[in-house]
């Protein structure tokens, strides 16, 4: 039976939520201040850095 978190499981879901909170609440590597709540990615634009959790995800080719 799949719960509200789909197939990723509660523990993994909690990890992802905590990382999303870190993205806006803590300074990212190389930044002096937290991003804060910019109102969405379109308003913020590229920041060029991310949390350690996301940085460690292998990148796929965009093409």
PyMOL commands that set and color helices and strands:
alter all, ss='L'
color gray80, all
select helices_A, chain A and resi 10-25+41-44+52-55
alter helices_A, ss='H'
color red, helices_A
deselect
rebuild
show_as cartoon
